[in-house]
């Protein structure tokens, strides 16, 4: 096995046959266990969202896949972990340029997990106090500030921004509304 650290961990999107996303997830979980890859492949997510539909004159809530034909995998990319995922029944390939898989950006994963209701703020925040961040959502979209404090349990971050004639002003945001620059 190759020498790796958790710093190499990333989220990757894999192509599957449409309609087989949950079966791929199950197959991959079994392969990870049988091939002792728990230290390299961590989470498998089929991004879904709750949708309300009217069936037989009743409002019913059901799950709908956000991206049919895709599954997200949190893993450390090595030749062995690539082989395990790529050769799982139902997987047609990784998303990326050519043969090299490209990890998803942190803010993309954060938003997908939030939409799916599967987010865990303690595992998503990738910035520290003092880091420069860009606001991705809300009234201050596109503006830059510095992280003043982080509440990982609540998924909140306070960003100091130059507002109102250059005065430093704290802005309370959710973790998924900012990205490290």
C-alpha positions in Angstrom: 0.0 0.0 0.0 1.1 3.5 -0.7 2.1 5.9 2.1 -0.9 8.3 2.6 -2.3 10.8 5.1 -5.7 12.2 5.7 -4.5 15.4 4.0 -4.9 13.4 0.7 -8.6 12.7 1.5 -11.1 14.1 -1.0 -14.6 13.6 -2.4 -14.9 12.1 -5.9 -17.9 11.6 -8.1 -18.3 8.3 -9.9 -20.6 7.5 -12.8 -23.0 4.6 -12.4 -25.8 3.2 -14.5 -28.8 5.4 -13.9 -31.2 3.7 -11.4 -28.4 1.6 -9.8 -26.9 4.3 -7.5 -28.1 2.6 -4.3 -27.0 -0.8 -5.5 -23.6 0.6 -6.3 -23.4 2.1 -2.8 -24.2 -1.3 -1.3 -21.8 -3.2 -3.5 -19.0 -0.7 -2.8 -19.6 -0.9 1.0 -19.3 -4.7 0.8 -16.1 -4.5 -1.3 -14.5 -2.0 1.1 -15.1 -4.4 4.0 -14.0 -7.5 2.2 -10.8 -5.9 0.8 -9.9 -4.1 4.1 -10.0 -0.6 2.5 -11.7 1.2 5.5 -8.6 3.3 6.0 -8.8 4.6 2.4 -12.5 4.8 1.5 -14.7 6.5 4.1 -18.2 7.5 3.0 -20.4 6.8 0.1 -23.3 9.2 -0.6 -26.2 9.1 -3.1 -27.3 12.8 -3.1 -31.0 13.0 -2.7 -33.6 15.6 -1.7 -37.0 15.4 -0.2 -39.8 16.2 -2.7 -43.5 16.5 -2.0 -45.8 14.9 -4.6 -49.5 14.5 -4.8 -50.5 10.8 -5.1 -54.1 9.7 -4.8 -55.1 13.2 -3.7 -52.6 13.0 -0.7 -49.4 14.9 -0.3 -46.6 12.4 0.0 -42.9 13.2 0.7 -40.4 11.1 -1.2 -36.7 11.1 -1.9 -35.4 12.1 -5.4 -31.9 11.7 -6.6 -30.3 15.1 -7.2 -27.9 13.7 -9.8 -29.1 10.4 -11.3 -26.3 8.2 -12.4 -23.7 9.6 -9.9 -22.5 8.6 -6.5 -20.1 10.6 -4.2 -17.2 8.8 -2.5 -15.0 10.2 0.2 -11.6 8.5 -0.1 -7.9 8.8 -0.2 -6.9 8.3 -3.9 -4.3 5.5 -4.3 -3.9 2.9 -7.0 -5.5 0.3 -4.7 -8.5 2.5 -3.7 -9.0 3.5 -7.3 -9.0 -0.1 -8.3 -11.6 -1.1 -5.6 -14.0 1.7 -6.6 -13.5 1.5 -10.4 -14.0 -2.3 -10.5 -17.2 -2.4 -8.4 -20.2 -3.7 -10.2 -22.3 -0.9 -11.7 -19.5 1.7 -11.6 -18.7 3.0 -15.1 -15.9 5.4 -14.2 -14.7 8.4 -12.2 -15.6 12.0 -13.2 -12.4 13.7 -14.3 -10.2 14.6 -17.2 -8.9 11.6 -19.1 -8.0 8.7 -16.8 -7.2 10.9 -13.7 -10.1 11.4 -11.3 -10.5 15.0 -10.2 -11.7 15.6 -6.6 -14.7 17.8 -6.0 -14.2 21.3 -4.5 -15.1 21.5 -0.8 -17.8 24.0 -1.3 -19.4 21.8 -4.0 -19.5 18.8 -1.5 -20.7 21.0 1.3 -23.7 22.2 -0.8 -24.5 18.7 -2.0 -24.5 17.3 1.5 -26.5 20.2 2.8 -29.1 19.7 0.1 -29.2 16.0 0.9 -29.6 16.7 4.6 -26.5 14.7 5.3 -24.1 17.5 6.2 -22.0 17.3 9.3 -20.4 20.7 9.9 -17.6 19.3 12.0 -16.2 17.4 9.0 -16.8 20.0 6.3 -15.2 23.2 7.6 -11.8 23.5 6.0 -10.7 27.0 7.1 -9.3 28.4 10.3 -9.5 31.6 12.4 -7.6 34.3 10.5 -8.0 32.7 7.0 -9.3 34.9 4.2 -12.6 33.7 2.8 -15.0 34.6 0.0 -18.7 34.9 0.6 -20.6 32.5 -1.7 -24.2 33.1 -0.7 -26.4 35.9 0.8 -26.2 39.7 0.8 -22.4 39.8 0.7 -21.9 37.4 -2.2 -18.4 37.9 -3.8 -17.0 39.9 -0.9 -13.9 38.9 1.0 -13.3 38.9 4.7 -11.3 37.2 7.5 -12.5 34.4 9.7 -12.9 35.8 13.3 -14.4 32.7 14.9 -15.8 29.3 14.1 -18.6 27.3 15.9 -18.1 23.9 14.3 -20.9 22.3 16.3 -23.5 24.7 14.9 -21.8 25.1 11.5 -21.5 28.9 12.0 -18.6 31.2 11.2 -18.1 34.9 12.0 -16.3 36.8 9.3 -14.9 40.3 9.8 -15.6 42.5 6.7 -14.9 46.1 5.8 -18.3 47.6 5.6 -19.9 51.0 6.1 -17.0 53.2 5.1 -14.1 50.8 5.9 -15.2 49.9 9.4 -14.5 46.2 10.5 -17.9 44.6 10.9 -18.6 41.0 12.1 -20.9 39.1 9.8 -22.5 35.8 11.1 -22.7 33.2 8.4 -23.3 29.5 8.0 -20.2 27.4 7.1 -21.4 26.6 3.6 -21.7 30.3 2.7 -18.0 30.9 2.7 -15.0 29.3 1.0 -11.3 29.7 1.8 -9.3 31.6 -0.8 
